[in-house]
């Protein structure tokens, strides 16, 4: 059978999200000298004026895949849709500016629902200095689809990419990990949402906090070597940094920032909190690397500027792959799996250790 016939029979699920991205990237012409950063990072970076870069990103929310209308209000959905795009700009150390919003809506959608959606979009974008300046509307046979193109800007010397991590660098993350996955599971399994633990993780899932100010604070120090937002999961997104930087990484399980509420929710749901932190995805925290001797000061500066906690969770090492060190000193290889938009079955989480 010819390779062409094999390719013709492949599906996007066979390739996976990132295999498909690589395939598309290989088919398209290379950028010109005004493309500072093209396909493969959190946003594209384009040279439009001396010393400044235009940032451009887009992200989509599809009913049934990313959200369920019975679980989320239109205002929350507007905030969530904006937040995931803002997070991409944050990962570059940039400032968001303008958004274009495309909506596909079933004919039965109530106008009041659309009003609340746009109020949510405006509230989240406005909190970070960005405005909706246009978009497009279309009908949909069944599901709601929200697609946002967000632009931003960053001074060229402050741009942070995925491919600069070096052996010996510290690995740091903002905020807390695993809560979005636990929130989704809490909604799907009907966990009592009035308990503090469930309420916290559900809120983290429905309305994530984009770390725009945190990204700007990291960039302003001019010491970070790589940064990415945690949309696919800590292991998967650290895997992107490692692959693009030609390095490996070592994580310390006990250093992963998992809140007491997340641990409680994980126990109630019958999943391992550390597995959720490693592979859950959609946390939209920032993962970055910097020289080890700068890690403590960098973390302190981000905390001072934003109030958001920063945890040192590991280090960059020579070689390839990601290793996890547990409290008893044992080491194991971590598969860089996480959210894949074309997976038919999500990666299973282990039950809690007993």
C-alpha angles and dihedrals in degrees: 000000000000122000089241091058091047091051090048090057095047118104129208087253089059091055098037125215097291095040088055091049090052091049093051091046090054092051097052128079117263116258125262127242091280092063105089092174127008138173116352107048131077093273139002115254118209130188106235104147135013112285096000134091128208110224119208128183139156134199134177138214117204123191111245093019104054103012144007119222092222090061102044136048119228090247090053091047091053091051092046093049091051094044096057090054093044088054091061091054089047090055090062094049090248141139118242117231120164137013135200115202126202119190131190109195135179113242091246093062110124117236090228088059090055090048091056092045091057092045088057092047091050094047095051097041092043092053087064098040099260130129136204106240103170147327144157140272129214138168121249129205093224121333135064114241124188118189120180130190109198127191129198142157140233135179107259095239091054098053112124121205138183098245105066104080115127135197109273095030119132119241115224137178134194124230124343135330135220098020098112094055091046090049092052091049090047090056094045094048097042098243111181101270093197093073115095093237095051093041092054097050093043091053090049090054099044099040111021118190114241109220097222097142090043091054090050091050092052091048093047091061089060091212104098115104101196139002138184135166118247102242100132098036135285094271095046095046094044084050089058091053092047094048094047092044096042093235140110131231141218120210128195111220094207092054096057108113104241115161122227088244091054091050090051093047091047091052091049090049095046097241133119112258093211091052089051090050092050101042111012101098132193093075091122092205119142122256115196143163131217138162110294094238090056097047099091094047093044092052091046092051093051091048091048092049098044112012090235115132118241123202129198103222106171148317142270114250138185119269125030141292133047123272127198121210115201130203093267091055096253118141130211137174116256118216108223093231126142140125115354116181093212099045113117092203122033118230109273121244121226119243117251117287113258 
